Amino acid sequence: MSLPAVAVSQSPENKFREYLASRPEPKRFTNQQRELVEHIFARHKHFDANELIEDLRLAGRQVSRPTVYRTLTLLVDAGLLRRIEMGRRTVFDHDYGYPAHDHMVCRECNTMIEFQHPGLDAVLREVAGEHQFQAEGRMLVIRGICGECNKARAAKRRLMM
């Protein structure tokens, strides 16, 4: 399931520019950073740094590897992306312009399934309230085996019998 974008008050580029300007030591917004922000927010998909670099190359965009890594860190710090650790692989997901959601990750094929559930939201609000905790965000990653891999494992077991 792919989640629909939600209305936001400013574009990802403007929000990122604002973040860079608001830092204790303001940073300049570069053309390569613009290329990255435009490319990343033109589509909603999970990606790692190497996939992003390859996508940029295929799209004919010239962005250096160090700039990609530095900018991804800044985009996470700015609240535009979230970092999801998947073993040795770090995947990035849109945090700005999309509704709060969680993920299930298959340990067999690495498929990442986005989901939302109002019951989960209610439980988390209740637990935070019980502890007088003001939540500012969350990241729930459920690890396991997806339906397709479960079917393949069951079929393999049947063949072995």
C-alpha positions as CSV (number, residue, x, y, z in Angstrom):
1,M,0.0,0.0,0.0
2,S,1.4,3.4,-0.9
3,L,0.2,6.3,1.2
4,P,-1.3,9.4,-0.4
5,A,0.5,12.7,0.2
6,V,-1.1,15.2,2.6
7,A,-1.3,19.0,2.2
8,V,1.6,20.9,3.7
9,S,2.1,24.6,4.3
10,Q,5.4,24.8,2.3
11,S,7.3,22.8,-0.2
12,P,10.0,20.4,0.9
13,E,12.5,22.7,-0.7
14,N,11.3,25.8,1.2
15,K,11.1,23.8,4.5
16,F,14.7,22.6,3.9
17,R,15.9,26.1,3.1
18,E,14.3,27.4,6.3
19,Y,16.0,24.6,8.3
20,L,19.4,25.4,6.8
21,A,19.0,29.1,7.5
22,S,17.9,28.5,11.1
23,R,20.9,26.5,12.2
24,P,23.4,28.0,14.7
25,E,25.8,28.2,11.8
26,P,23.5,28.8,8.8
27,K,24.3,26.7,5.8
28,R,23.9,27.7,2.1
29,F,21.4,25.9,0.0
30,T,23.3,24.5,-3.1
31,N,22.2,23.6,-6.6
32,Q,23.1,19.9,-5.8
33,Q,20.9,20.0,-2.7
34,R,18.1,21.4,-4.9
35,E,18.6,18.5,-7.4
36,L,18.4,16.0,-4.5
37,V,15.3,17.5,-2.8
38,E,13.5,17.7,-6.2
39,H,14.4,14.2,-7.1
40,I,13.6,12.6,-3.7
41,F,10.2,14.4,-3.3
42,A,9.0,13.8,-6.8
43,R,8.1,10.2,-5.9
44,H,7.2,8.4,-2.7
45,K,9.5,5.4,-2.3
46,H,11.9,3.9,0.2
47,F,15.5,4.1,-0.9
48,D,19.0,3.8,0.4
49,A,21.9,6.1,-0.5
50,N,23.3,3.8,-3.2
51,E,19.8,3.5,-4.9
52,L,19.4,7.3,-4.8
53,I,22.9,7.8,-6.4
54,E,22.0,5.3,-9.1
55,D,18.5,6.9,-9.7
56,L,20.2,10.3,-9.9
57,R,22.7,9.0,-12.5
58,L,20.0,7.4,-14.6
59,A,18.0,10.7,-14.5
60,G,21.1,12.6,-15.7
61,R,21.5,14.5,-12.5
62,Q,25.1,15.3,-11.4
63,V,25.3,15.0,-7.6
64,S,28.5,13.9,-5.8
65,R,28.4,10.9,-3.4
66,P,29.6,13.0,-0.4
67,T,26.8,15.6,-1.1
68,V,24.2,12.8,-1.1
69,Y,25.3,11.5,2.2
70,R,25.6,14.9,3.9
71,T,22.2,16.1,2.5
72,L,20.4,12.9,3.6
73,T,21.6,13.5,7.1
74,L,20.5,17.1,6.9
75,L,17.1,16.1,5.5
76,V,16.6,13.7,8.4
77,D,17.6,16.4,10.9
78,A,15.2,18.8,9.2
79,G,12.3,16.4,9.7
80,L,11.8,15.8,6.0
81,L,13.0,12.2,5.9
82,R,13.2,9.4,8.4
83,R,16.0,6.9,8.7
84,I,15.0,3.2,9.0
85,E,17.7,0.7,9.9
86,M,17.3,-2.6,8.1
87,G,20.3,-4.7,9.4
88,R,23.3,-3.3,7.6
89,R,21.2,-1.2,5.2
90,T,19.8,2.2,6.0
91,V,16.6,3.1,4.2
92,F,15.1,6.6,3.9
93,D,11.4,7.3,4.0
94,H,9.4,10.6,3.6
95,D,8.4,12.1,6.9
96,Y,7.2,15.4,5.5
97,G,4.1,15.6,3.4
98,Y,2.9,12.1,4.2
99,P,0.6,10.9,7.1
100,A,2.1,9.2,10.1
101,H,2.6,5.5,9.3
102,D,4.6,2.5,10.3
103,H,6.4,-0.3,8.5
104,M,6.6,-4.1,8.3
105,V,9.8,-5.4,6.8
106,C,10.3,-8.9,5.5
107,R,13.5,-10.5,6.6
108,E,13.5,-12.8,3.5
109,C,13.0,-10.4,0.6
110,N,13.3,-7.0,2.3
111,T,9.9,-5.9,1.1
112,M,8.7,-2.9,3.1
113,I,5.0,-2.6,3.7
114,E,3.6,0.7,4.9
115,F,0.5,0.7,7.1
116,Q,-1.7,2.8,9.3
117,H,-4.1,1.7,11.9
118,P,-6.3,4.1,14.0
119,G,-6.3,1.5,16.9
120,L,-2.5,1.7,17.1
121,D,-2.6,5.5,17.1
122,A,-5.1,5.4,20.0
123,V,-3.0,3.0,22.0
124,L,0.1,5.1,21.6
125,R,-1.8,8.2,22.7
126,E,-3.1,6.4,25.7
127,V,0.3,5.1,26.7
128,A,1.9,8.5,26.3
129,G,-0.9,10.1,28.4
130,E,-0.4,7.6,31.2
131,H,3.2,8.6,31.4
132,Q,2.6,12.4,30.8
133,F,4.8,12.0,27.8
134,Q,4.4,14.4,24.9
135,A,5.2,12.4,21.8
136,E,6.8,14.2,18.9
137,G,6.9,11.3,16.5
138,R,7.3,7.6,16.3
139,M,8.9,4.9,14.2
140,L,7.5,1.4,14.5
141,V,9.2,-1.3,12.3
142,I,7.8,-4.8,12.6
143,R,10.1,-7.4,11.3
144,G,9.0,-10.8,10.1
145,I,8.1,-12.7,6.9
146,C,5.7,-11.3,4.3
147,G,2.8,-13.3,2.8
148,E,4.6,-14.0,-0.5
149,C,7.7,-15.4,1.3
150,N,5.4,-17.4,3.6
151,K,3.7,-18.9,0.6
152,A,7.0,-19.8,-1.0
153,R,8.3,-21.4,2.2
154,A,5.1,-23.5,2.5
155,A,5.3,-24.6,-1.1
156,K,9.0,-25.6,-0.6
157,R,8.0,-27.6,2.5
158,R,5.3,-29.4,0.5
159,L,7.8,-30.3,-2.2
160,M,10.3,-31.7,0.4
161,M,7.6,-34.0,1.9
